[in-house]
Amino acid sequence: MQHRRGEILLGLILFLAMFFIPFAAIGSSAASKDGSQAGKNPSSEPAITGSSFHIMDSGTKQILTVGDREFMTGGVAAEMSPSAETEALKAQAVACYTYYSRLREIQKKTPDASLNGADFSADLQNGQIYLTDDLRRKRWGSHYDEYAQALKTAIDPVFGQTLRSSGELIEATYYAISSGNTESSADVWGGERPYLVSVASPGDRFAGGYQTAVTLPTDKMKTDILAAAPDANLSGDPSGWVGAAERTAAGSVKSILLGGKSITGNAARTAFGLRSANFTVNYSNGQFTFLVLGYGHDVGMSQTGAQYMAKEGVNYRQILSWYYPTTTLET
């Protein structure tokens, strides 16, 4: 228990330390922009007069074209509640716009024929990546005008802003809840990125859904193991099916032995339906119980962490600088 308290205290100390970190790099090149979109009804899809995104619906294979401003609105709506803190919504808007602008840029340079000219694909019928105005109206109901105005207030000042590293658009990944520390891209996906490194995110520990549990009976566990590792040896007692796990510095499972076969933590997460790869597993009374921390891949910006920081008075530039260190914010 004392060890756990020590971890939390250390995380809070690291978190507070950011208030003493100069944010000149990410703030100096940022410029507020009220632009020509300001004053338009955010609930409508404006005529496309500038750059736009081409999204292929993964279900119908049709391509939807939306202007950048509308995409930022629908992109944020698909990821965060409009009732979130304004500075957290701003941070999400910049991260979302950066991530998908990078994909658009990649498609222009090296097109993927399967996308039929689109920049990326998404399940638009279910609001994945981008929430159309029709879906926003259905989901928000009587709160539509209120939420539309909240997104307009957040997005107008940051419209067009992107994060860059060495002059290039960054892979600005994000997810729901961290395990208390974010993961480095090198540990999770391979390939080092100077802006996707492990940082403390202690505010996540206080969030609902930070810790979850999944219980699987022996038969289901056996089925799931064999689906992930067909050559696994499960002939012995079930208590020996799960072996040693290799973990990242931030605590996620990097690899784990199942029936003597090694699989990645991400593969285990998928196989057992876990919310993250930061888990422990115990066997007792004929069933396996997973204790899981966080929600998502844990690389980049924690949306819950951003919300926590915003409530503490941290602005979006500081939030972005914390989760994507060494980057610059540019218009």
Secondary structure, DSSP 8 states (H G I E B T S, - for coil): -HHHHHHHHHHHHHHHHGGGS--HHHHTT-----TTTTTS-TTS-----S-EEEEEETTT--EEEEEHHHHHHHHHHHHS-TTS-HHHHHHHHHHHHHHHHHHHHHHHHS--GGGTT-SEEE-GGGTSS---HHHHHHHHGGGHHHHHHHHHHHHGGGTT-EEEETTEE----EESB-SSB-B-HHHHTSS--TTS---B-GGGGGSTTSEEEEEEEHHHHHHHHHHH-TT----S-GGGSEEEEEE-TTS-EEEEEETTEEEEHHHHHHHHT-S-S-EEEEEETTEEEEEEESBS--BSEEHHHHHHHHHTT--HHHHHHHHSTT-EEE-
